[in-house]
Amino acid sequence: AAAAALAGMDARGWDEAAYRRGILRERDLSCRTLFRAVFFDHHDDDADVLLAAASSDGSLASFSLSSCISSSSSHPTPQTHPDAAVSLVDPVCIVQAHSGPAYDVRFYPDSQQPLLFSGGDDGRLRGWRWHEMQSCLVPLSLQGDHLEPVLDLVNPQHEGPWGARSPIPENNAIAINKQEGSVYAAAGDACAYCWDVESGKCKMTFKGHTDYLHSIAVREANRQVVTGSEDGTARIWDCRSGKCTQVIRPVKNKTFEGSWVSCVAIDASESWLVGCTSS
């Protein structure tokens, strides 16, 4: 017993770097912000419901909804036990997707190989194999850099005087058009970009807003895309020509002058557009 106690006190195998990483990870987890969570649309009714989440530390994580529910049901809730700690559920898989915050995540549906697209502050739009995030065999403690994206797209830089180039604009929102094989990004340079999933090439740039974009939505039947911006407007664009066909100013009351369009969404019938503003 004494020998076992002495062995436990032996500091020769101490890993200072791992200890520091653990402390930093716990600190990051305590102040991490979740920017987006989306459900994966299963066609199998018996399959477990999975969701993907994008966070301020640049990570993407996949979770099993059944595990989340069973964990919450087996622990006392803060409503019934105010002093009880909130139970944390480990993700199925976690990937360090971006060097800065990951602002949005969307599924690209495909019967053979569904993709998970993420956009972040580093100006990258990355596509990940969803099946690899569903059934990861790597231990959670070793995850992070164990997966590589199948698509790694970077927003273009703008050229200024004397050949100077602008910083790479961040991606604040993503929209998917499976019918055309496209993924759209609303960027911080007041532009929206349309990328071809097959070739990885930028097919079109939508330019007209005067401030950075917060949101984007696709109207597939009419081949249109809708953007919401810091300039206080929502714009409808023709995906064939790249031209703006309509400018919408949701807030016309001077009391709320200066408010911006933070979110746009289109209903399932594609007949209604909803916009949310900062006011």
Buried (B, 14 or more C-beta within 10 A) or exposed (E): EEEEEEEEEEEEEEEEEEEEEEEEEEEEEEEEEEBBEBEBEEEEEEEEBBBBBBBBBBBBBBBBBEBBEEBEEEBEEEEEEEEEEEEEBEBBBBBBBBEBBBBBBBBBEEEEEBBBBBBBBBBBBBBBBBEBBBEBEEEEEEBBEBBEBBBEBEBBBEEEEEEEEEEBBBBBBBBBBBEBBBBBBBBBBBBBBBBBBEEEEBBBBBBBBEBBBBBBBBBBEEBBBBBBBBBBBBBBBBBEEBEBEEEBEBBEEEEEEEBBBBBBEBEEEBEEBEBBBEB
